[in-house]
Amino acid sequence: MSSLRVEPVTFEHHREPFGIGEAAPRLSWVVRTDLPGWLQRAYDVELGDGTAARVVSGESVLVPWPGRPLRSRERVAVRVRVEGHDGSVSGWSAWSWAEAGLLDPADWTAGAAAPPRDLLGGAPLLRRDFHTRAPVASARLYVTAHGLYEVEVNGTPVGDDVLAPGWTSYHHRLRYRTHDVTGLLREGGNTIGATLAEGWYTGRYGFHGGVAEIYGDRTALIAQLEIAYTDGGRDVVTTDGRWRSAQGPVTSAGLYDGETHDARLLPAGWSSPGFDETAWRPADLLSHDPAVLVAPTGPPVRRIETISPAAVLTGPDGETILDFGQNIAGRLRIRVQGPAGHAVSLRHAEVLDENGALALRPLRHAAAHDTYLLRGGGVEEWEPRFTVHGFRYAQVDGWPGPLDPADVVAVVCHTDLRRIGFFASSDPRLDRLHENVVWSMRGNFVDLPTDCPQRDERLGWTGDLQVFAPTAAFLYDCAGPLASWLADLAAEQRALGTVPLYVPWIPLDPFREIPPTAAWGDAAVVVPWVLHERTGDLGLLRAQYASMTAWVDQIAGLAGESRLWDSGPQLGDWLDPTAPPERPFEAQTDPALVATAYLARSARLVAETAALLGLADDAARYHDLADQVTAAFDAAYTTAEGKVTGDSQTAYALALRFGLVDGGRRRAYAGERLAELVRANGHRIGTGFVGTPLVCDALTDVGAAADAYRLLLQTGCPSWLYAVTMGATTIWERWDSMLPDGAVNPGEMTSFNHYALGAVADWMHRTVAGLAPAEPGYRRLTVRPVPGGGLTHARARHETPYGPAEVSWAYTDDGFTLEVTVPPNTRADVHLPGGADRPVEVGSGRHVFSLHGTRLVIE
């Protein structure tokens, strides 16, 4: 008997629809069925208040809200059932619940409670007692901070966030979180307490020593506890003039330098009722702007997993070094026993130097050093709370007695994203490369998409995400977090007059001046487009459209009548492997060629966006601009036969992938020349940040997939697999971050956890395995594996907005087999290797294609 059921409804891109900021959240659902080729014809949606609607539509992703707009604090239930074109009807889905946060700035009555100025440094404590006068029906805590915070109610931590509230462009947007604390309150006396640390708000941040007090010179808590009683009454407890403050056990806490915790200084019971606070001092009540407070669009940073040491090493001076076997973003958790005041020191590094000691030079001005001073009197467990490090190795000094490795674990911390994309092949080196890409994304999605998690930088570089966005969107459900980052990008762009190199923006030498920069600023256009392509979210394009057009209009103005963007400083094909260690911008490819190519591409994407949004005049205008820039590129950088200026891998990859060389003979020449360059270089990579995501696709497009595979599977330096042969567990910033002799590259730009060069994983998903979206949100799939490189099998699986899609192929003794799983309510175009140009169209379900010589069998 066939089945048809609907998974519970989801709201927007929320993994946890609690305290959401949308008054009319869009709805999505996934259908599960074994009915082959099933397509939705209509759906019924019902709200818990009785609102119901029947909609004749095949849409099931981000459909319009069916009821009146939600009010602040309102909780709502939704369920749905579907009808197929075949007449099948599902039962109702289980109810899904969402709750609105505070949707209007006027809902906020809380001030900002700040520790006295002379308590600055470390992580001061704040507390306030309050009473409940009747049994509590519900209680919600709306909370954020200028700085980092952790909150406790009656001695119990609230939530499991790490580094809350994260980092946004605080002057423009400050996220708050909503917590259900009903179960933590008791009738009568209660206490709310908080610990505050500097974080990104007042702490030192950025390279070359960084800057401090970027957003303000004082940390403060903003909290509003709303209590509803069973008798219908309400109370509100806020950060007001009744809070008191004292120094806590955290005596220093910096995101770069680490944390020092003196357990002897923790006042017992400080966040519980009955504590004697007479020695505590009144907190200062500061003003703040409720208009900048926004609900989150994605999950927070959390502790995701723990990793035990893989080995215990001895350094050159006898020091104890733990190897966790994996480069991560996180910190250590220790279990220790010793005398009061005894100090345990923890230092962190990504790699060891040639002598076997921690390689600290790549950290630059980040100390990455945590210290714990014991309370004494028994076994103590401790983990830093207001710092994070990028590391694989940790040096432990001052351990009282013999160190049992089981008493130290690494705690992996990053945004709690849902994994949705997977890849495997017959080559374990390729699988390790893909796993390295995954781990680099994990290490660099610590609230926002960063460049690295270890040194004195950790900035939201726009160019890195621009090239990595397709890979990111395949691997993890990251649309919610990236929507927040794009909102920051647009806010900074409006304030600065251009898209900065990194978001949030802070003024750092040598980038205090903000010149528009190709490939980096183009993130304003490319990232929203990629997220729409992968999730089907047209609303995100609508929200970012003003930012997208402002960027293209600005750089079109810089190009002027020539339509060539050949003025101003550029980063170009950053970290081209031929660039000297100290001059990473000295690439083989002309920066003006890169800039003009990106202008053409971004103008084309904006034109496509305008068309999707129904803005016909804009679409025509930007298509015309793209055509003009393409013609200008052709005239300036391409010869009559098809040779591209600079004759570099990146130059040809840009020209071919961005459609800047016309079809026919000239394009064929450019493609053949790219393949010749790759072969002449011994199939070693010749591209930097800009060319790397494009070169394998460009080779495949021109019929040189064999060369793309040889490039991918090369193990000599520079190559993707070189790092794998050197034991890498993440993607390196530069192709030779570690030299063949095991020495660390002498250049200042030497990180062992940068995801940008891992953008090749998108080609692995789409071409090696063969799974790609043909329509936004995978409403239609393209299945087009291009086997090669001696691989005998490969597989990719992706949780699309419509359900799981999977492609798996293998060579067997009988021939070639391709298995395809197509989600309900979608279709797929299947291209068989060596088959005719016309694909086989299939509907939802599992399909098996077997090639025995020239004979095709479809099951």
N, C-alpha and C positions, 0 to 999 in steps of 0.2 A: 504494500500500500504506500502510495506516495505521500510525502509530508511537505507542509508549507508552514513556516513559522517566522515570526519577526522578532529580532533581538530588541531589547529595551532601547528606547529613543535616546539619542545624545543631543546635547545643546551646544551650538556653535562648535568651537574646537576644544571645549572644556573636557578635561579628564575628570574633574571634580566640580560639578556645577553648583557650588555652594558659595554664596556671596558674589554672584556674578554681576557684571556691570551693564548687561544688555537688558533693556526693558522689553524687547521683542526678540528673544533669541531664536535663531533659525534652528530647525530640527533635522536630524538625519536618522536613518535606520538601516539595518542590514537584514536582508532576507536570507533565510536558510531553507533550501529545498533541493530535492533530488529530481524535480521535474525538469527534463532537458529543455534548454532554450527558453526558460521562463523569463517573461517580461511583464513588468507592472503596467496595469491599465489605469488603476485608480487607487486611492487610499482614503480611509476614514481616520480622522484624528479626533481625539476627545481629551478635554482638560478636566481636571478634578472638580472644577466649579460647575460642570455640566455643559460648558461650551463644546459644541461638536460641529464638525464640518466634513463633507464628502467632497473630494477633489478628484476630478478626472484628469490624471496626469501620470506620466511615467517617472517623474522626479522623486527621488528618495534621499537626496543629499542637499543639506542646507536649504530646505524648503521654508517658505515664509511662516512666521508665527501666526497661528490661527485665531488668537483671542485678542482681548484688549491689552494694552501695554501693562507690564507689571509695575507695581508700586514698590518703593523701597521696602525691603524686609519681607516682601511677599513670597510665600512658598507655594509652589504649584506642582501638580502632577500631570503627566501626559502619557497617553498610550496611543497606539496606532494599529490598524490592521490593513491588509492590502488585498487587492484583487488582481489576478493576472489576465492577460489577453486570452488565455485559454479557459477563462471562467472560474479558475481556482480561487478560493477565498481562504485566507488565513484566519486563525483566531486572533484575539487581541494580544498585543505584546504585554509584558509585565509593565506596571506603572514605573515611570521614571520621574524622579523628583529634582527640581531645581529651586534655588532660593536666591532672590535678588539681594544684593548688598545695599549700601547707601548710595542711591542714584543721583542725589541732589546735594550740592555743597551745603545747602541750608540744613541738611540732616545732621551735620556735624556740629556738636556743641563743645567738644573737647578742645582744650588748649594743648600746649606742649610743655610737659614737665621736664625741666633740665636740671641735672645735678649742679651744685654750686661750682663756680669756675675753678676753685682750687682743688676740686676733685677730678679735674680733667686728666686724662691719661689712664691707662688700664681700662677697667670696665666697672664703673660705679654701680651701686645697687639703688633701686627706687622701690618704695612700698607705700601702700595705703590700706588701712583697715576700713571696712564698711559692714553694715548690717542688712540682712534680709528680714523682712517683717512678716512673711507668710511662706507657705510652701511654694517652691519655684516651679512654674510650668515650663519655662524655657529661658535660656540666657545666651546672648550672643556677644562676643567680644570682637569689636572692630579695632584693628591695631596696626600701627606702623611706627616708624621712627626716623629721626634725623641721625643716621648711624645704623649700627646693627643692634638687634634686640633679641632677647629671649624672655618669655613671660611665664610666670607661675601663678597658680591660684590655689591657695590653701596648701602650699608645699608641693603641688603637682605640676610638672611642666605642661604648658598648653601647646598642642600641636607638635609636629616633628620636623618643622622647617629648619634648615641650616642657612646661616648667613642672611636671615630675613632682615629687611624686605627685599633684598637683592639690589641691583644697581640699575637705575633708570636715570634719565636726564632730570635730576631732582628739581631743578628750577621750573621745569615744564610738567613733569609727571612723577608722582610718588605713589607707588602701589601700596595698598593696605590689604590685609587679610582678614577674613571672617572666620571665627572659631565658635563652634558650639561648646559652651562650657557649662551647660545645664547640669551635668552629672558631677561637676566639681564644686558646686555651691552647696552650702548647708544652711539650714534655718538658724538665724542668729548671727554670730560673728563670723566674718570672712576677711580674707586678705588677698590682695593682688600685688605681686611683686614683679620687678623687671630688672634685667641686667643690660646695660648699654655699653657698646664699644664703638670705636671710631669708624671702622669699616671704610667705605668709599666716601663718606660724607665729610669727615674732617681729617681722615688719615692720609698718609703719604702714598702717592700713586703716580705711576708713569715712569718712563726711562730717564736716564741721565740724572739720577737722584730723585726724580719725581717732584711733585708739588703737593702741598698739604692744604687743608682747609679750603678745598675747592668750592664747596657749596655753603660753607658756614664755619664758624669757629666753636660751635657748641653742639654736643649731642643732646637729643631730647626724645622723649616718648610721647606718642599721640595715641591715646587709648580711650575707647568708649564702650563700656559694658552696659548693655541694655537687658534688664531683667523683667520678665513677665511672670506675674503671680497667678496661682490657680483661682484667686478671687477676682481676676480681671484687672487688678492694679499693675502699675509699672514703676520701676525706678531706673535711673540712669546714673552710673558711676563713671566719671571721666577723669582725665588728667587735668586737675584743677589745682588750686592753691593748698590742697590738703595732703600732698605727697611729701615724703621725707626721704632723705638720701644719705648714703654712707659709702665709704670705699669698700670694695669687695675683695675676694681672693685673687682676682685677675689683676695683676699689677702692671702688665703691659700687654697690648694686643694689637698687632698690625697684620694686615693681609700679606705683606711681603716679609716682615721680619720675624713673625711668629708670636707666640703667646707665652707669658710667664704666669704661673698659677701657684700661689702660696696657700696650700690647703689649711694652714693654721689660721688664716684670716677669714675663713668662712663662718659667719655668725649662725649658729645652730638655730633653726626654726625661723629664720628671718622673713620668710614669705608665708608664714602661718599665723593664725590668730593667737593673741596672748604674748607675742614677742615684745620685749621692752625696747622701745625705740627712742627713749628719752635722750640718748646720746647722739641720735641721728639729727641731721640738720634739715631745715625746710628746703625743698626743691624750689627752684625758680619757675614761675609760670611765664612762658613765652608765647607770643602770637605765632600763627602760621596761616597759610593760605589754603583753606579747604578746597578751593577750585582746582588745585593740582592733584588732589587725591583721586586715584582711579583703582578700580578692581582689577585683579590680574586676569589675563587671558590664557594663561597656561599654568602648569604646576610649579611649585617651588623647588629649590634645591633641597635634597634630602640625602641621608645616608642610604646608599643603594645596596652595598654589600661589603663584607669584610674579606680580607685576603691574609692568610697566614704566611709567615716567612718560608721561602723556598730553600734558603740556604743561610748559614751563619758563616761569615767571612772574617778574616783577620786582616786589618789594614797594615800598611808598612811600618807603623809605629806601635803595633799591637792593639790598635783600637778594634772594637767589636762593630761590625757592619752587617746589618740584616739585608738580604736580597729577597724582595717580594716577588720577583719573577715577572713583574708587569709594571710598566710605567703608568701611573695614575694621577688623578687629581684627588686630593683628600688629606688625611692626617692619620696619626697613630693613636691607638687606644692601648693603654698599658694597665697591667695589674701588678702591683708592687707592694712590698712590705719592708719597712725600715724605720729608723729613728726619726723623730720630728725634726723638721728643718733640713733633712738630707735632700740634696738636689740631684735630680735625674735630668740629663741633657739629651735632647733628640735633634739631630741635624739631618737634613734631607738633600738628596741630589738625584738627578736622572741617571747618571752614568758614573763609572769610576774612571779615574785618569790612568795613564799608562803604568803608574806605580801601584795601582790598586786602592788608592785613597779616593774619597769623595771628590768628584770634579765640581768644584764650587765656582770656578771662573764663569761658566755660562750663566750663572744666576745673577751676575752683575751686582746691583745694589740690593738684592733681596737676601736677607740673612737666612731665612727659612729655618729658624732655630726655636724650638720650644723647650721650656724648662718647667719641671714640676718639683715643688718643694713639699715634702711629705708632711702629713698631719701627724703621723705616728700612732701606734696603738692597734695595728691590725692591717689586714689586706685592704689596699686602696685601689680604686679603679679611676682612671682619668683619661680624658680625651679633650684636646683643645676645642673651643667652641666658636671663636671669632677669627679664625685664620684658616687658610687652605694652602696646600703645597702641591707642586708637581714633582713626583719622585718615583723611583723604583727602589732606591737604596736609602737606608737610614742608619746613621751612626749613633749608637747608644753609649753614653758616657755616664759614669757615676752610679751605675746600677748597684744597689746594695746586695752583695753576695753574688753567687753564680746566676747568670741569666738563663732562664728557661725560655726558649723561643716561643713557646705556647702562651707566654704572658704578654706578647706584643702582637697586635694585628694592625693591618692597614685598613682604614675605613674609606671606601670609595664614596666621594661626594660629587654629585652633579644634579642638574635639573632632572626631575623625575619623569623623563620622557618614556613613552610607550614604544618599545621596539616593534617595528612593522616590516622590516626588510631583511632578507637573508640570502646568502650566496654560498655555494659550495662547488668544488670542481674536483677533477682527478689529480690535480697537482697540489700537494700540500704547501708548497711555497706560495702559490697564488692564494690559497686559503689563508695562510698566515698574513700575507699582504692585506687581504680584505679585513681580517681581524684587527690588524694594526690601524686601518682606517676607522673601524668602529671605535676602537679605544681612543683614538685621537679626537673623534667627535665627542665621546663621553667626557674626556678631560678638558675639552674646550667649550662645553655647554654648561658652564657653571654660572647659571642665571642668564647670561647673554653669550652670543657667539664670539669667543675670544681667539687670539692668535696663539697663545701659549698659557699654560697654567703655572709656570715655575719661576720665571725671572721677573725683573722689575719692569713689567709691561702689562700683559694680560688685558689688552684693550680690544674693543669690538671693531677690529679692522674691517672696513667695508669690502676691500678687495678680496680678502680671504674668503668671506662668506659668498661673495658674488660668484666665485669660481666653484665653490663647494656646495652651493645650495641644492643642485639636483641630487647629489649623493646624500646630503643630509635628509632631504625630503623622502628619499627611498628608505633610508635606514630607520628613521624614527618619525613619529608623529610630532613634528616640531612647528606646525603652523601657528599654534597659539602663542608660544614664546616668541617666534619670529614676528608675529603681528605686533607684539609689544615693542620689539626692537625697531621695527619699521616706523611705528608711531613716534619713537624717540628720534629716529633719523629725520623724519619730516619736521619735527619740532626744532631740532638743531639747524636744519636747512633753512627754515624760515628765519630763525634768529641770526644766522651767520651769513646768509645770502648765497650759500652753496652747500653741497654735501661734503662734510668733512671726511678726513681719511679714516677716522674711527668714531664710533658712536657707542656710548655718550662721549661728547667732546670735552676734553680738558686741554688747556694751553700748555704745550710742551715744546721745548727746543728740540729740533730745528723746525717745528711745525706750528709755531705761533701764528704765522701768516697761513691762510687757508686757501691755497690755490686749487682750483678745480683740477682733479686728477683722473685721467681716463682709467677704466677698469675698476677703480676704487669707487668713485662717485657713481658709476653706472650701476652699482648695487641698488640705487633708488628705483631703477627700472627693472633690472634683471630679477632680483629676488621676489618682488611681487608677482612677476610673470611666471616664474618657476613654481611658486606656491599655487597659483591658479591652475597651472598645467597639471600639477600633481594632486591637487585636492578638489578642483572644480569650484573654488571660492571666488566668484565674480565680485562679491562684496569687498574682498580685500583689494582687488584692483580699483574698485570705486573709491575706497577710502584713501588709497595711495595715489590716485590719479593726479592730483594737484602737484604732489612731490615729483612724480614721474615727468610731467610736462615741464615743470620749472627747471629740472636738470637739463633736459634736452634743449629747451629754449635758451638756457644760459650758454651751453657749449656751442650751440648753433651760432649764437651771437659772437662767441670768441672765434669761430671759424670764419665768420664774415662771408663776403661774396665768393671767396675762393672755395668755400666749403671744405677747406683743409684745416684741421685743428693742429697747427704746427707752431704754436706759440705757448710760452709758459713752461714751468718746470713739470716734469713727469717722472713717475717711477718706472714706467715702461714694463718690459718683460723681466720683472724683479727676480733676482737670484737665478738668472741664466747661469748654467753650469760653467760657462767660460768667464764669468765675472770674477774679478779678484776678490779675495775674502773681505777686504775692507771697503770695496766699492761695488756693492751688490746691484746697483742700478746700471752698471756698464754692460749692457746686454748687446748681443749681436744685432738685434732688431731695432730699427729707428723708432724712438718713442713717438714721433709724430705719426708714423704709419700706424702704430698701435692706437693712438688717440683717434685718428680719423676713422679707423675700422670700427671702433666702439661707438663713435657718433652715428655711423650708418646703422649699426645694429640696434642701438637704443631708439633711434628715430623710428625704425621699422616696428619695434615692439610697441612703442607708444601708439603708432598708427593702428596696429592690430587691437590694442587695448581700447582705443577710441571706438573702433568698429563694434567691438563686443558691448560697449556701453551705450551704443546707439547714437554716438556723436559723429555723424557722417562728415560734417565740415572739418572737424579736427582730424578724422581719419584721412581724408583726402590731403590735408595740408601736411601731415607728418609723412604720409607715403611719398608725397612730392619731395619733401626734404630728404628722405632716405634715398630716393632715386638720384637727387642732385649730389649727395655726398658720395654715393657709390660711383657715379660718373667721375667725380673729382678724384677719388681714390684710384680709379682705373687709369685716368690720364696721368696722374702724378707718380704712381708707384708700380705700374704694370706696363711691360713692353708689349709691342704688337704681337709677339709670339706667345706671351703669357708669363714671362719671367717677372718675379716680384722683387722690388728693391730690397737689398740686403741679403737676398738669397739664403734666408735662414729658415729653419723648421717652423719657427713661430710665424714668420711673415706669410708663408704659404698656408699654414693651418688657419690663420685668421682670414686670409683672402678666400679660401675654399669654404670654410664653415659659415662665414658671414655672407656668402653670396656676392663677393666683390670682384670675382672674375667671371666674365660671361661664359655661357655654355659653349660646347663644341670644342674646337681645336685648341683655343687658348686655355680653357679649363683643363683639358687633357694634358697639355704641356705642364701646367702648374702642378697637377697631381703627380705626373711622372717625375718632375723635378724634386718634389717633396720626398718621394720614395727614394730617389737617387741620393739625396742628402742624408737620409736616415741610413741607407746602406753604406755610404761612404764613411759615415761616422761609426761603423761597426755595430749598428743597431743600438747605439748608446743614445740616451736622451740628450736633446740639444735645446730644451725649452725651459723657461722659468715659470713664474706664477701664471702668466697670461697664456702661454702656448700649451702648457701641460694638459689642461682639460680638453684641448681641441685636437691634438696631433693624432691620436689613435682613430678618432672619428673621421678626420680628414683623410687619413690613409684608407680607411674602410670605404669611404664614399667614392674614392677613385679606383677601387678595385685592387688595392694593395693591402688587404687584410692580413696576408701572410707577414708583411713587414710590420704591421701593427702588433701582431703576436710576438714577433721576434723582439720588438722594442719592449713589450710588456714583460717578457720572460728573460730578458738580459740580466745577467748577474754582475757584470763588470761595472765599475763606477764610471760615470753616473748612470744609475738606473733605479727603477722601483725595487727590484729584488736585491740590489746590492745591500740595502739596509737590512733586509731580511737575513741575508747571509752573515751579516755582522751582529745578529742577535737582537735586532730592533723589535720592540713590541708596540710601537706607535710610529706614526709618520714623522719624519724629520723635517725641519725647516728648510734645510738645504740638502742637495743630493749627497754631499760629503760632509755632513755634520760630524761624523767620525771618519778619520782617515783610515786607509787600509791597514796601517800598522797599529791601530787601536788608539791613536792619539786624537784628542778633541780638536776639531777645526780651529785654527787660531783667530778666525774672524769673530767680531763682536756679535754678529747675527748667527748664533749657533744654539738653536733649540732642538730638543729631541722629541717634541710633541707639538707639531703644527699640522693641521689637517689639509692645507691648501693643495699640496702635491698629491694628496690622496683622492683628488677629484676624478682620477682615472677610474675609480670604482663605479662611477655612473656608466662608463663605457662597458665595464665588465657586466653590469646588470643588463644593459640594453642589447649588447652585441655578443658577448661571450655566452651568456645564458639566453638572452633573446627576449626579455620582457620589458615593454615600454608602453606609455600611454599614447593612444592614437587620438583620443579626445580628452578634454580636461577632466581630471578626476578619475581617469581610467574608465570612463563610461564606455569607451571602446578601446580594446587592447591591440597593440601591434606585437605579434610574436614573430621574431625574425632572428633566430640564432645564426651566428656565423662561426661554425666550428673551425678550429685551427690550433696551431702551436703544439700539436701532438696530444692535445687533451682528448681523453676518451669519454668523458661525461662532464656535464655542468648543470647547475640548477639554480634558479632564483625563485623566491617566494616573496610576495608583498601583500600586506593587508590593505587593500584598496578601500576607498569609502563605500564600496558595494560588497565587500567581503574578500576572502583570500583568492589571489590569483597566483598560479604557479606554472613555471615552464621547466621541464627537465628533459635533457636529451642525452643519448648515449650511443656509442658505437658498440655493436655486438658482433658475434660471429656471423649472424644472419643479415647484418646491414646496419641501418641507422633507425633509431626509434626516438620519436618526439612525443612527450606527454604534456598536455596542456589542461589546466583547470581554469575555467572561466567563471567568474562570479555571477550569481543571478542578477537579472536586469541589466546585463551588459552583453556585448558581443566582441568577437576577436577576429582579426585578419591574420591568418597563419601563413607565413612564408617559409617554405621548406628549402633547405640548402640545395642549391643547384637546380631548383625547380623553376617553373615558368614565372614570368613577371606577375601574373595575376595570382593573388593570394586565395587561399581557401577561407571562406567566411564560416564561422561557427558561432553558435549561441552558448548559453551557459551550460556548465556541466564539465565532465571529464572526457577528453578526446585523446586518442592515441593514433599517431601517424607512423607507419612503418615503411621504410624505403628498402626494397630488396632489388638492388641494381636500379633499373629504371621503373620498377613496378611499385606503385604506391597503394598501401592498404590503410584504410581509415576505419577505426573502431569507434 
